[in-house]
């Protein structure tokens, strides 16, 4: 069973929504709109859940290769790091610059890793 193009498209659309809402929040500044912040977080969580389901189903079909497993784990770790830094940024805490910089870079790394993982799984 290969990764369907509709799942890849849905994942890509979820990333577009997450990036768009993130840019919108960055432009509007703090305090963030509760509605926008909640939507941003839920869509990001949905993208992560969809990727986990895709990886799990692919693994159930046939065991993941070492490369596929490493790519999947790296993708999940990047997602978790992005979610953690995003949660810190949405708090009222005074944060070190490294946290803010991390949250500016991690979403792009997460998107690249997610795309790479999906390509690996789609070409099985």
C-alpha positions as a Python dict, from the first residue, in 0.01 Angstrom:
ca = {
    (1, 'X'): (0, 0, 0),
    (2, 'X'): (151, 327, -109),
    (3, 'X'): (88, 668, 41),
    (4, 'X'): (-206, 811, -150),
    (5, 'X'): (-170, 1141, -327),
    (6, 'X'): (-475, 1272, -139),
    (7, 'X'): (-299, 1219, 194),
    (8, 'X'): (10, 1398, 68),
    (9, 'X'): (-209, 1684, -55),
    (10, 'X'): (-397, 1704, 277),
    (11, 'X'): (-67, 1712, 466),
    (12, 'X'): (64, 1987, 239),
    (13, 'X'): (-255, 2190, 285),
    (14, 'X'): (-231, 2152, 663),
    (15, 'X'): (124, 2288, 649),
    (16, 'X'): (7, 2582, 438),
    (17, 'X'): (-260, 2664, 698),
    (18, 'X'): (-10, 2631, 985),
    (19, 'X'): (245, 2855, 810),
    (20, 'X'): (-18, 3112, 709),
    (21, 'X'): (-164, 3134, 1058),
    (22, 'X'): (186, 3150, 1208),
    (23, 'X'): (285, 3438, 981),
    (24, 'X'): (-44, 3611, 1057),
    (25, 'X'): (13, 3581, 1434),
    (26, 'X'): (371, 3703, 1396),
    (27, 'X'): (250, 4009, 1205),
    (28, 'X'): (-30, 4089, 1450),
    (29, 'X'): (197, 4051, 1755),
    (30, 'X'): (114, 3970, 2114),
    (31, 'X'): (-132, 3917, 2264),
    (32, 'X'): (-230, 3657, 2006),
    (33, 'X'): (-590, 3608, 1902),
    (34, 'X'): (-720, 3308, 2098),
    (35, 'X'): (-913, 3185, 1795),
    (36, 'X'): (-613, 3210, 1563),
    (37, 'X'): (-373, 3059, 1817),
    (38, 'X'): (-608, 2768, 1886),
    (39, 'X'): (-662, 2702, 1516),
    (40, 'X'): (-285, 2720, 1455),
    (41, 'X'): (-215, 2467, 1730),
    (42, 'X'): (-496, 2229, 1635),
    (43, 'X'): (-408, 2224, 1266),
    (44, 'X'): (-41, 2160, 1352),
    (45, 'X'): (-146, 1877, 1582),
    (46, 'X'): (-369, 1741, 1306),
    (47, 'X'): (-77, 1743, 1061),
    (48, 'X'): (135, 1552, 1312),
    (49, 'X'): (-144, 1302, 1375),
    (50, 'X'): (-193, 1245, 1002),
    (51, 'X'): (179, 1183, 954),
    (52, 'X'): (187, 938, 1245),
    (53, 'X'): (-114, 752, 1099),
    (54, 'X'): (52, 736, 756),
    (55, 'X'): (378, 604, 902),
    (56, 'X'): (196, 353, 1123),
    (57, 'X'): (-13, 220, 833),
    (58, 'X'): (293, 191, 612),
    (59, 'X'): (472, 2, 888),
    (60, 'X'): (173, -232, 931),
    (61, 'X'): (180, -304, 556),
    (62, 'X'): (553, -380, 552),
    (63, 'X'): (822, -308, 807),
    (64, 'X'): (987, 29, 759),
    (65, 'X'): (1344, 30, 634),
    (66, 'X'): (1611, 185, 853),
    (67, 'X'): (1609, 502, 643),
    (68, 'X'): (1231, 531, 659),
    (69, 'X'): (1234, 474, 1033),
    (70, 'X'): (1508, 733, 1091),
    (71, 'X'): (1328, 987, 870),
    (72, 'X'): (1002, 926, 1058),
    (73, 'X'): (1162, 963, 1401),
    (74, 'X'): (1348, 1280, 1298),
    (75, 'X'): (1024, 1424, 1160),
    (76, 'X'): (833, 1352, 1482),
    (77, 'X'): (1114, 1497, 1696),
    (78, 'X'): (1120, 1814, 1486),
    (79, 'X'): (741, 1839, 1515),
    (80, 'X'): (759, 1802, 1893),
    (81, 'X'): (1038, 2062, 1918),
    (82, 'X'): (832, 2300, 1704),
    (83, 'X'): (526, 2250, 1923),
    (84, 'X'): (727, 2303, 2243),
    (85, 'X'): (891, 2624, 2120),
    (86, 'X'): (555, 2747, 1991),
    (87, 'X'): (399, 2683, 2330),
    (88, 'X'): (677, 2877, 2499),
    (89, 'X'): (636, 3168, 2258),
    (90, 'X'): (261, 3184, 2320),
    (91, 'X'): (323, 3213, 2694),
    (92, 'X'): (381, 3541, 2874),
    (93, 'X'): (735, 3439, 2973),
    (94, 'X'): (1043, 3641, 2882),
    (95, 'X'): (1225, 3402, 2649),
    (96, 'X'): (1586, 3372, 2539),
    (97, 'X'): (1645, 3466, 2176),
    (98, 'X'): (1739, 3105, 2095),
    (99, 'X'): (1380, 2992, 2162),
    (100, 'X'): (1237, 3254, 1928),
    (101, 'X'): (1497, 3180, 1660),
    (102, 'X'): (1433, 2808, 1700),
    (103, 'X'): (1062, 2858, 1637),
    (104, 'X'): (1140, 3060, 1327),
    (105, 'X'): (1357, 2779, 1183),
    (106, 'X'): (1198, 2460, 1315),
    (107, 'X'): (873, 2482, 1114),
    (108, 'X'): (1071, 2491, 789),
    (109, 'X'): (1288, 2197, 899),
    (110, 'X'): (974, 2011, 1004),
    (111, 'X'): (808, 2073, 667),
    (112, 'X'): (1119, 1956, 480),
    (113, 'X'): (1152, 1645, 699),
    (114, 'X'): (781, 1569, 659),
    (115, 'X'): (806, 1601, 283),
    (116, 'X'): (1113, 1379, 277),
    (117, 'X'): (944, 1117, 491),
    (118, 'X'): (635, 1119, 269),
    (119, 'X'): (851, 1085, -43),
    (120, 'X'): (1037, 790, 111),
    (121, 'X'): (711, 622, 203),
    (122, 'X'): (545, 699, -131),
    (123, 'X'): (830, 539, -326),
    (124, 'X'): (830, 209, -136),
}
